[in-house]
Amino acid sequence: MTERRNSPGDAGLAPTAAPRDAVAHARAALGTHLLDDATRTAPAGIAAVTHRGRVLALTSFGEPRRDGAPTRRDTVFRIASMSKSFLAATALSLRDEGLLDLHAPAAALVPQLAAARFAGSTARVTLDALLSNRSGLPEDNPWGDDHLGDAWEHLSTLIAGGLRLSATPGTEYQYSNIGQSLVGRAIEAVTGRPVEEVVRERMLAPLGLTATRWSAAEYLPGADLAAGFRTFDEGASFAAEPYVGSGALACIGSLFSTVDDVAAWMHFLGSAFDDRPTAPEILSAASRREMQTARTMIPTAGAVFADRDGDLDGAGYGYGLVVEHDRRFGRIVQHAGGLPGFSSHMRWHPPTGIGAVVFGNSDAFRAGRIAAAVLRDVLGRVDAPSAVVQPWPETVHAATRLDELLRAGRPLTDAGDLLARNVLTDVPAGVRAQRLQQALAEVGPVRPDAAPFAARIVTASDAAALRWTVPCERGALVCDVRLVGLAAPVVQAVAVAAAGPDGRKPRDEPPSAADHHAVALR
């Protein structure tokens, strides 16, 4: 397969190779965004830029216990709600084996849910809805933090008394720690074992994530564990914060880890979009892609994305992960973690495998803001593609033939065998010819010395579409073709327009992430 970027400022970034000057770019981004103003709200922290499981560069600061010892690369921080991605992956592995049905009523495995009510009526809640935070259970972050260490007997009594839903199940995003913890109870019901042991057996151990554990007590004496702290005056003073306990809610927020383990975890998940996903025997690539596909819309104007400065087209919750659609870089997957005394964040860009991990030992530390800024900075420095698209051979064949007709001044009907019936009626031949002449009047006659077709490809929104240019005396034409996905695909739409100032898209067409898709030709 031949890779083509087909964009200005090509940085030579192939989807499986590290970008040029990757380490220098990573260091520059960390140096830009981890200044004193960003770090003063935590006694210690660490930030890393990663690529396909490998740490490219990292910056650490402070003393994790305020005892004179500096933060190290292997310092262990609590990652809190980042634990939810491990829970979700474990649930999907059991689903794949036929042990869990995500779409059956969850009360079949967690009987306490039978008492859940919405508007006075019994509510049907599924594991799918619980995992994707659309169960109808209201947001419960402060409460969940305080009850992380509760015994299941206590929590079970509360749930059996009847959970109150604040929205119809399956309709709205509400971040529910109780809800996700009930997935853990379902896992225990079908395995007969503590959910933490199941996660360790199915995910942590086979992936070699030996520094990722459920409680501080699991680490050997002398391990470099960061202590937790709180500040209420923007870092002018700190008070020690004991570890929140690991009880019935542990499966949704109790894990501790290191930047290297999280880098490996991000690669395991993100590689599901590669031609050769890593470790398919642990969890199928298809299931990992499910985790990283939005199922519940999250309003981007809310507090969750307050630091994003309008750079998102949309966002949603998948299974244990947040999925963003960045206006420039496309799909970015992430999850934050926060408990009294700790703040953490991981995020990655599946098309390139570049990620960012940030930990701090204070809940006032803005790990998410820093990670988002660092990752976006690195992606911009390497001119990262927003996706890598491999068009169907039929798409390329149709576009090549239509390009030949256009440059030869021949009518579209000469390619009638490629066209769906609607193409010649949606825009009548006379109208199409008139529009082409108007475009040529603006950009001049077609030049006879055009580069080969492959060199003129601009982008492809997906495998069924292709955009390319035709050079003219005073500019260029931008051509688009879209096929319909039949067994034998045919062209359903053709468009030709004068290129705008950038020579790559029609004038006044708004920018989109698809402008930066890389096209991979067979």
N, C-alpha and C positions, 0 to 999 in steps of 0.2 A: 504494500500500500504506500503510495506516495503522498507525503504531507505537503499541503500548501496553506500558507497563512493568508495570502492575498489581502494584505492590509498594509498601510504605510507604517514606517517605523518598525518593520518586522524585526523582532528580537530573536528569531530562530527558535521559538519555543515549541517543541513537539510535545504531544500529550504524555509521552512516557519518558522524556528526558528532562534533566534539570536545566532550567534556563541559564543562558550565558550570564556570567558574573553573579550567579545566584547568591553566593555568600556575601559578596560586597553589597548587593541590594538589600539583603536581609539585615545586615549590620547597620546600614544607613537608615532603614525604616525603624529599627529598634532605637537607634540613637536619636531619631527625630521625635518619637512619641513616648519615650520613657525618661522624660526630664524630671527635675525635682518637683515640679508642680503636680505631675501625675503620680509620683511615688510617696508623697509626704503623708498620705492617709493610711499607710501600713508600715509597721516596723520592718517588714521584710517582704520580698517578692521576687518573682522570676518571670521572664517572658522569653519565648522562643519562637523562631520561625522554622517551620518544618517543610520537608518535601518527601512525600511518599515514605513516611515512617522514619526519616532521618532528620535529626536536628541540624539545620544549616548554620544557625547563629543563635546565641542567647545572651541575655543581659540579666544579671541578678543584683539585688541591692539589700542592704540592711542586715539585721541579725534576727534570725527566726525565733529565738527565745530571749532576745535582748540580754544575752550573757557574754557578749564579746565575740562569739563564733559567727563568721559570715555565712550568708546563704550560699549553698553549693548547688551544683547541677543535680545532685541526687537528693536534695532536701525534699522531704515528703510534706505535702500540703493536703488539707482536706478539700475534696472536689465536690462535695455536697450533691446538688441535683444533677450534675453530670452523670451520677450513678444511674439515672433513669434510662440512659441509652443502653447500658449493660443489661438492665432489667428487660427492656423491650427486645433486645437481641435474643435473650434467653427464651422469652415467651414465643418468639417467632420460630426458634429452633424446635421447640416442643410442638408448635402448630404444624411445622413441616413434617414431623413424625406422626401426626395424627392424634396427638395427646391433648391438644387444646383446640377448641373451636372458638375463634375470636368473635364470631357473629351470633353465637347462641347466647341466651340469657345468662349473665354471669352468676346469677343467684343459684344456678345449678351446681356451681363449685364453691360459691361463697354464700351460704344460705342467709347470712345476716342481711344481704342486699334485698331479700324479698320484702323487707319492710320499707324500702325506699319509696318516697311519695313525691309527686309533682301535682300541684293544684288539687290536692286531696285525693288523687287517684294513684293506683299502683303504677310504677314506672318500670319499663323494660330497659335495663342497662346491660350493654355487652362489653366484653373485654376490649373489643376494637374501640368503642367509645371511651373507655377508661384510659387506654394507652394513648389516644390522640387528643385527650383533654376536651372532649365534647360530651361528657356523660350527663351534664346538667348539674353536677355537684359544683358549688360555688368555689371561687378562689380562696385558698386557705393557707397562704404562705406563713404569716406570723404564727398562726396556731400550729401548723405543721412543724415549724422549727422547734417550738416548745415541747411538742409531744413526740419528737423523733425517738426518744428512748423509752416510751411507754411499753409496757408488756401487752402482748396480744390479748390477753384475757380482759384487760381494761378497755382496750380499743374495741374488742368484739362486743362488749356490753353496750358501748355507745352506739355502734352501728346497728346492732339488733334492735335498739330502741326506735329506730326509724330515721333514716337520713332524709333531710329536706333538700329537694332539688330546686334550684333557682331558675332553671331553663329546661325546656323540653329536651330530653336526651337526643343527642345527635345533631343539634342545631347550632350551638354556639361554643366559642372557645372560652373556657374558664379553667385556669390552671389549678388542678386539684391533686394535692399530695395524698389525701385519703384515697382518692380514686385510683391513682397509680399503685398505691400500696396493696390494694385489693387484687391487682394482677399478681402480686407476689403471693397472696393467699391462695389464688387459683393454681399457681405453680406448685405450691406445697400440697394442694389437694390431689393433683395428678401424679406427683412424684413421691409423696410421703416423706419428704425431706425438707429441711429449712431452705428457704429460697436463696439465702446467701451461699449455701453450699452448692446449690445447683448452678448459680451464676459462676462460681469459682471453677466448678468442674467443666462447664460447657464453654466458658469464654476465657476467663483469666488464665487458667493453667495451660490449655492448649495453645494460647497465643503468647505464652511466656511472659505474661505481665506480673512478674513476681513481686514488684514493688507496690502493687495495687491491692489493698486489703480493706476489710470492713471496719476495723477498729484499731485504735492506737495500741491496744494490748497485744495485737498480733505481730508487732514488730519486735525484733530482738533488742535487748538492752544496748544502748549506745547508738541506735538508729537516729538519723538526723531528722527528727520530726519538728515541724514548725508548730509553735504554740499559737493559740488564738488570742487576739486582742480587740478591743473596741475603742473607738474615739468618738467624742461628741463635739469636738472643737476643731475639726479638719486637720487632725494630726498634731496639734499643739501638745496634747497629752494622750497617753494610752493606759488602759486598764486591762489586766489579764482577764481572759474569758475562758473558763474551763470548757473542755470538749463536750458538746451536746452528746447525750448517750446514744447507743445503737440498740434500738428495740424493735417494735413491730413496724415502724416506718423506716427501718434501716435500709431496706432495699431500694428506696427512692432517694436517699440522700446521705448515706453514711460513709461512702468510700473515701479513702486516702490514696494519693498517687504521686507520681513524679512526671516531669515534662517528657521524659523518654518513653514511659509507658503510655502516656496519652498520645504522643506522636504515633506510636505503633497502633493504637486503637483507632485513631483518625484514619490512618492508611488502610487498615482492615475494612473500615466502613466505606471510605471514599473509593477504594479500588473496585468496588462493585460496578462502577461505570466504565472500567477499563476493559480492553479486549481480553486480558488475562487476569481476572480478579484473584487476589491472594486468598489462600486458605478456604476454598469452597467447601471443604469437608467439615468445617466448623459451622458455617452458615452460608446458605446459597446466596449468590450474588443477587438473585431476584428478590429474596427476602430483605437483604440489606438495602436494595433500592426502594423497597416499600417503606423502610424506616425513613428514608431521605426524600420522600414524596409527600407534599403537603396534603393533609386530610381535613384540617380544620382551619378556616381562615382566621388570621390574627390581624386586627386593624393596625395599620402601620402608623397611624397618627397617635397611638396611645403611648403610655410611659415606657413600654418595653423597647420601643425604637426611638426614644426621645433624642438620642445622640447621633442619629443617622443622617441628619441634614437633608432629608428628601432624596436620598440616593436609592430608594427602594421602589419598585413597581408593585410589589406584593410580598406577603409572607404568610406562612401557615405552620401548623404543628403536624409533624408526621407521627412516627411511633418513637417516643422518647427523644426526639430531636426537633429543633426549629429549622425550617427551610425558608430561606430568603431568595427573592428574585431581584438581584442587583441590576440597576438600569444600565450599567456598563459591563459587569462581569458575569451576569447570569446567575446560575444556581450557586448559592453559598449555604452550607449546612453548619449549624452551631448549636451549642447549649451552654447555658450559664450554670453556675453553682454558687449558692450563698447560704451561709449559716452564721449565727453570732460568732464573730471571730475570724471568718474566712470569706474570701471572694475568689471565684475562679471562672475561667471561660476557655472554651475550645471552639475553633471554627476552621473550616477548610473549604477549598474550591475544587470540586471534583474534576473539572476539565484539566487542571494542571497538577493536582496533587499537592499544591502549596497550602500550608495551614499556619495557624498561630495558636499558641497556648500561653495563657497568662494566669498566674497564681499570686495571691497576696494574703497575708494573715491578719486581715481586718475586714469586716463587712462594709466599711466605708470606702474601701479601695475599689476603684471603678475598672475592674478587670475587663468587663465587656466592652467598655468604650475604648480602652487601649488596644484590645485584641482586634476590634473592628478597624480601627485606624491603621494598625500595623499591617494587617492583611491587605487592606485596600491599597496601601502605599506600595507594598511589594508587588502586587499584581499590576499596578500602574507602571512601576519602574520596568517591568519585563514585558509590557504591552501584552498581557495575557489574553488569550482568546476567551470569549464568553462561553463557548462550547466548541466541540469538534464534531462536525457533521460529515457523514459519508453518504453522498447521494446515491440513489439507486442507479444502476447502469442505464436504465431506461430514461431517467431524468437527464443524465449527461448526454445520451444519444439524441434525445429530442431537442435539447438546448443547442447542441452542436449543429444539428440540421437546420434549425430555425435561424441560427446565426449565419449560416451559409446563405440562406435565402435572403435575409435582410441585407447582407453586404453585397449580394448580387442584384438587388433591386427587384427580386421576384416576389409574387404574391404568396400569402400564407396558404392559399389553397393548394399550392404545389406540395405541401406536406400533409395533405388531407388524411393520409393513412395513419398519421400520428395523433390526429385531433379527435376529441370527443365532439359529438354533434352540436353541443351548445356553443362551442367556440366561435363558429361562423355566424351564429344568430345573436349571441349576446352583444357583440359589436359588429354591425353590418360592415361588409367590405368597404363601402364608400366612406363610412365614418372612420374606419381604421386607417384608410389611406390618407384621409384629410388630416387626422391627428399626427400621422408620421410626417407628412409634409410640413406641418407647423413646427414639429420638433426639429426637423432638418433645417428649416429656415433660421432657427435659433443657433444651432451648433455647426451648421455647414455640411457640405457633402461628406459621405463616408470616405475615409481614407483607404487607399488600396494596400497600405503597408501594415495592416493590423498584425499584432503579435499573435502567436498561436492561441487557440481558444482557451486552453487551460490557464494560460498566463493572464487572461482577462476575467477570470472568475472573481467576483467580489465577495459573495457570501451565499449561504444556503440556510434558510430558516429551519428546514428539516430535510429528511431524505427525499421528499417528494417535490422539492422546490429548488430553484437555482437562480441566481442573479449574476449577470455578467455585463460587460461594457463593450461598446463598439466605438472605436476612435473616429472622430470626425475632424474637419478642418479647423473648427473653432471651439471644440469641446468634445463631448461624447454622448452617445445614447446609452441609457440604462435599460436593460432587458430583463424581464422576469418571466419565468415559466413555472406552472404548477400542474402536477399530475394527480390523477385520482387513483386510489389504491386498489385497483382490481388485480386479478391474477395476471393480466397483461395490462399494465398501467398505460393510460392514454392522457394526453394533454387536455386539461379542463380550463386553463386560463393562460393567456399570453398578454403581456403588457410591454410597451416601448415608450419611453419618455426621455426628454432632454435631461441630461445630468445637471445637477446644481453645481455650485462653486467647488465642491470637493471632488467632483468627477466620479463619485461612487454611488450616488443615490439621487432620485428626482428632487428638484427644488421644492422646498417647503415640507418635505416628508420629515416627521419628527424623528429624533434619534432613538435607537432602541438597542438592547443587548444583541439582537441578531445582526447588527452592523458589524459586530466583532467576532462572529462565528468563524472558525477556521474550517476550511473544506479539505477533506481527505479523499483524494481520488484513488480508485482501485488501481 
